[in-house]
Amino acid sequence: MKTPIMVHTEEDYDRAQQRVEELNALPDGPEKDKELQAIAEAMLAFELRRDDADD
């Protein structure tokens, strides 16, 4: 993972989901785990912002 993972739009969210699918097809390793964790955190932050905006 070379750059921070940020999810600001629905398009970013969709790309993040695609990346998770790609990573799940790869063998396990520490870099994979780090990237999956970063994506999960970015997706969660986006979901929370979106939920707050809906309220």
Secondary structure, 3 states (H helix, E strand, C coil): CCCCCCCCCHHHHHHHHHHHHHHHCCCCCHHHHHHHHHHHHHHHHHHHHHHHHHC
